[in-house]
Amino acid sequence: MHSFARIFKYVKPQWPRVVVVVLAVIVIAVLFAGSFATVIPLLKVMMGQEGLHGWANRKICDWRYEVKFYVPESSDFADSNNLDIANYLLITNVDDKGKAKQSNLQIQDQIIGVNKLMPDGEKHINRFLLLKELANAPQQATITLQVRKANNSIENLTLSTGKNPWHIGSAIDTARWAISFVPESNSKKGKEKAIAFIIIFMGFVTIGRCLARFVQQYMSNKIMEVSVAGLRKDAFEHVVDMPVGFFSQKGTSDTTSRLIGDINGTGTGVKILLGKALREPMKAIACLVAAMIISWQLVLIFFLCAPFTIGLGVVLGRRMKKFTKKSLISNALMLGKLEGVIQALRVVKVYNRQNDEVESYHDINKTYLKRALRVAKVNASTNPIMEVIGMLAGSAALLVGVHWITKGNMDAPSFFGLLIFLGTAAESIRKSSDVWNKIQAANAAAERVFAVIDEPVEKENPDAKELVPLKNEIEFKDVVFTYPGSKKPVLKGVNLKVKAGHNIAVVGSNGSGKTTLINLLPRFYNTDSGKILIDGQDISKATLKSLRNQIGMVTQNVVTFNDTIAMNIAYGKPDASRKEIIDAAKRAYAHEFIEPLPNGYDTIIGEHGAGLSGGQLQRVVIARAILKNPAILIFDEATSQVDANSESKIHKAIEQIMKNRTTFLIAHRFSTVVSADVIVVMDDGKIVAQGQHEELIQSCLLYQSLYETQLIAPEKDS
């Protein structure tokens, strides 16, 4: 759970909202139990002879003196041999350590007098008056009792009230306050008023609970969304600072899946933790506390299922985490396949590979389905298993409860109330039974998210210094480089000096190391050994920002953003004026197709540059490099996407911006290479020759071969 716990870095600053959620949950739980607690007095009023005040006074006596009295039923009064039952309190249970036991009260004793309420000859005291006197006796007082024993002997006993513990005192005060609103009369009209009061009370309780539920749900959602937004922001900030090599080696689809789907999955865990995981157990606790007030022994029997429930939850949670993690990996693979095929749809179609791609996607989809069904199986099995365990525990408690009713230790309304509380508690536990599974699923998602965040960012020397603008030369000194994950070096001791203001064309066969050499200059990768110096300063000891501020780059892979053309051109200089943007576009021969567009420079390029041709997009990118006006320019096959009609214009524009600027050119086209100040010929990671065109065509066999096969051929074709 370590990974999931890291999300609380974003929850912690929102602690006031968390406090509100917890308080709202407590209110929900108390009012939830309170709404069901009203069932017992309602049954007492509607069904019993006792009435609401009688029931409350009897419960108070139970709490204060640990003694239980028999509740007469209608049939008791119908029996002519039992008419005096209304004139005494029959003891059915005495706690071994309670005050009643200390006063020598025993089961089957009949209390016929309390304090001044004593029988006199034919005058008898009604049981409700006796019960009321006992319930309302002051604290730390001595009560005089007249008791008829089982052998019909009469004894006078004393009962000490003592001082109520704080929780008993609070319960008594609450009970007295609640019933003070209800008429004490047990007449038909009095019962109607009592029932109306209870129903109105239930209505207010429900309204209060629903308001608390709204606050809890809204606040927990707000905490989740704010936390996810913070995590999403930090993850993106980290990703853009990671080395290019990470994505070159592992691709982008898996990381994209983690930063979107898995972050949302992590947020779902927070929502569950502050929602159902907090609310349902709290409701269960409130109901169990209410049930314990009725009978803690029966609740203890109900608790016997707790070890089995916890153990089963741990086992199912582990399986859920395992299967969810595999499912997320399959989902990322599926996303990668989708992106790859959609981007290469023209190639797929022209080579008639639709069926092969469908089959490949089908295999990935089947794997994902298999893993998703395993997750579904764990989810589907959790609730039924928990329900069976809860039913067994509840049934055991209820069987004992039925036995107690027959013995007179519990009245029917209390038993029904206990049944409701235990059933509701079991339902809340059942609802929260899948919480652990979902938290483990969120933990699996969090592991994938934080695995990306834990990836190292681009290294910068702690003592890095600002790199001054290039004035004299760039030097590659004994440079050796191997791509991450590869054993064979791509560059093998490269040495090259480039004078400031010169343009350098780098040529060679595929895999010779041309692009790799150029990518080391902006430090997309770091050398294994050797140095790259700008005016004698090692770029590995310079700040990345000061280094890259001097470099502009145009690659064969056109990169545009889903924004306006103007913003794409100004990407390297966000504060550029519209005039500067237009001037750069004109120099790149892009103005001629931008201006006629309906929205001109405010036209949205769209995803993957949709709406503009490859040549047009390339000219937009060249305009971006022109506007930045860097000291060092890199053109990596920059004219590869430009149509033949505009190539000559682009070539002229490049020639103009290359003047008095250090420029590196990687190109196959004859017209671009031959005009370079220096041509560098590479083969198998080494520089085998360098010089101007006329010199190399005479002295370098490899250059001659490249000239004949790669440089002239495109020119002839055009």
SULPEQUI-V194348 format. One record per backbone hydrogen bond with DSSP energy under -0.5 kcal/mol. CO is the residue of the C=O (numbers start at 0). NH is the residue of the N-H. If there is no record, write none. Layout:
((CO/NH) (CO/NH))
//
This chain:
((0/4) (1/5) (2/5) (3/6) (4/7) (5/8) (6/9) (6/10) (7/11) (8/12) (10/13) (11/14) (13/16) (13/17) (14/18) (15/19) (16/20) (17/21) (18/22) (19/23) (20/24) (21/25) (22/26) (23/27) (24/28) (25/29) (26/30) (27/31) (28/32) (29/33) (30/34) (31/35) (32/36) (33/37) (35/38) (36/39) (36/40) (37/41) (38/42) (39/43) (40/44) (41/45) (42/46) (42/47) (43/47) (43/50) (49/53) (50/54) (51/55) (52/56) (53/57) (54/58) (55/59) (56/60) (57/61) (58/62) (59/63) (60/64) (61/65) (64/99) (65/94) (67/91) (67/92) (69/71) (71/48) (72/75) (72/76) (73/76) (73/77) (74/78) (77/79) (78/81) (79/82) (81/84) (82/85) (83/86) (84/87) (85/126) (87/89) (88/90) (88/110) (89/69) (90/107) (92/67) (94/97) (97/101) (98/102) (99/104) (100/103) (105/108) (108/90) (108/110) (109/111) (109/147) (110/88) (112/145) (113/116) (115/117) (116/113) (119/122) (121/123) (122/119) (123/125) (125/128) (125/129) (126/130) (127/131) (128/132) (129/133) (130/134) (131/135) (133/136) (137/140) (140/142) (140/160) (142/144) (142/158) (143/114) (144/146) (144/156) (145/111) (145/112) (146/148) (146/154) (147/109) (148/151) (152/148) (154/146) (154/156) (156/144) (158/142) (161/139) (164/168) (165/169) (166/170) (167/171) (168/172) (169/173) (170/174) (171/175) (172/176) (173/177) (174/178) (175/179) (177/180) (178/181) (186/190) (187/191) (188/192) (189/193) (190/194) (191/195) (192/196) (193/197) (194/198) (195/199) (196/200) (197/201) (198/202) (199/203) (200/204) (201/205) (202/206) (203/207) (204/208) (205/209) (206/210) (207/211) (208/212) (209/213) (210/214) (211/215) (212/216) (213/217) (214/218) (215/219) (216/220) (217/221) (218/222) (219/223) (220/224) (221/225) (222/226) (223/227) (224/228) (225/229) (226/230) (227/231) (228/232) (229/233) (230/234) (231/235) (232/236) (233/237) (234/238) (235/239) (236/240) (237/240) (238/241) (240/457) (242/245) (242/246) (243/246) (243/247) (244/248) (245/249) (246/250) (251/255) (252/256) (253/257) (254/258) (255/259) (256/260) (256/261) (257/262) (259/263) (260/264) (261/265) (262/266) (263/267) (264/268) (265/269) (266/270) (267/271) (268/272) (269/273) (270/274) (271/274) (271/276) (274/277) (274/278) (275/279) (275/280) (277/281) (278/282) (279/283) (280/284) (281/285) (282/286) (283/287) (284/288) (285/289) (286/290) (287/291) (288/292) (289/293) (290/294) (291/295) (294/298) (295/299) (296/300) (297/301) (298/302) (300/303) (301/304) (302/305) (304/308) (305/309) (306/310) (307/311) (308/312) (309/313) (310/314) (311/315) (312/316) (313/317) (314/318) (315/319) (316/320) (317/321) (318/322) (319/323) (320/324) (321/325) (322/326) (323/327) (324/328) (325/329) (326/330) (327/331) (328/332) (329/333) (330/334) (331/335) (332/336) (333/337) (334/338) (335/339) (336/340) (337/341) (338/342) (339/343) (341/344) (343/347) (344/348) (345/349) (346/350) (347/352) (348/351) (352/356) (353/357) (354/358) (355/359) (356/360) (357/361) (358/362) (359/363) (360/364) (361/365) (362/366) (363/367) (364/368) (365/369) (366/370) (367/371) (368/372) (369/373) (370/374) (371/375) (372/376) (373/377) (374/378) (375/379) (376/380) (377/381) (378/382) (379/383) (380/384) (381/385) (382/386) (383/387) (384/388) (385/389) (386/390) (387/391) (388/392) (389/393) (390/394) (391/395) (392/396) (393/397) (394/398) (395/399) (396/400) (397/401) (398/402) (399/403) (400/404) (401/405) (402/406) (403/407) (403/408) (403/409) (404/407) (410/414) (411/415) (412/416) (413/417) (414/418) (415/419) (416/420) (417/421) (418/422) (419/423) (420/424) (421/425) (422/426) (423/427) (424/428) (425/429) (426/430) (427/431) (429/432) (431/434) (431/435) (433/437) (434/438) (435/439) (436/440) (437/441) (438/442) (439/443) (440/444) (441/445) (442/446) (443/447) (444/448) (445/449) (446/450) (447/451) (448/451) (448/452) (449/453) (451/454) (455/242) (460/463) (464/542) (465/467) (471/499) (472/534) (473/497) (474/476) (474/532) (475/477) (475/495) (476/530) (478/492) (478/493) (479/527) (479/528) (480/489) (480/490) (482/485) (486/488) (490/480) (493/478) (495/475) (497/473) (498/501) (500/660) (501/662) (502/676) (502/677) (503/505) (503/664) (504/506) (504/679) (505/666) (506/681) (508/511) (511/684) (512/516) (513/517) (514/518) (515/519) (516/519) (517/520) (517/521) (518/523) (518/524) (519/522) (523/243) (523/244) (528/479) (530/476) (531/538) (532/474) (532/534) (533/536) (535/537) (536/533) (537/540) (538/541) (539/460) (540/464) (542/546) (543/547) (544/548) (546/549) (547/550) (549/631) (551/633) (553/635) (555/557) (557/559) (560/562) (562/604) (563/567) (564/568) (565/569) (567/570) (568/571) (569/572) (572/575) (576/580) (577/581) (578/582) (579/583) (580/584) (581/585) (582/586) (583/587) (584/589) (584/590) (585/588) (589/592) (589/593) (590/594) (593/596) (596/599) (598/601) (599/602) (600/565) (602/564) (605/608) (606/609) (608/611) (612/616) (613/617) (614/618) (615/619) (616/620) (617/621) (618/622) (619/623) (620/624) (621/625) (622/626) (623/627) (624/628) (624/629) (630/661) (631/551) (632/663) (633/553) (633/635) (634/636) (634/665) (636/639) (638/641) (642/645) (642/646) (643/647) (645/649) (646/650) (647/651) (648/652) (649/653) (650/654) (651/655) (652/656) (653/657) (654/658) (655/658) (657/660) (660/662) (661/632) (662/503) (663/634) (664/505) (664/666) (665/636) (668/671) (668/672) (669/673) (672/675) (677/504) (677/679) (678/680) (678/690) (679/506) (679/681) (680/687) (680/688) (681/508) (682/685) (684/491) (685/682) (685/687) (688/680) (690/678) (691/695) (692/696) (693/697) (694/697) (694/698) (695/699) (698/700) (699/703) (700/704) (701/705) (702/706) (703/707) (704/708) (705/709) (705/710) (706/711) (709/713) (710/669) (710/714) (711/715) (712/716) (713/717))
//
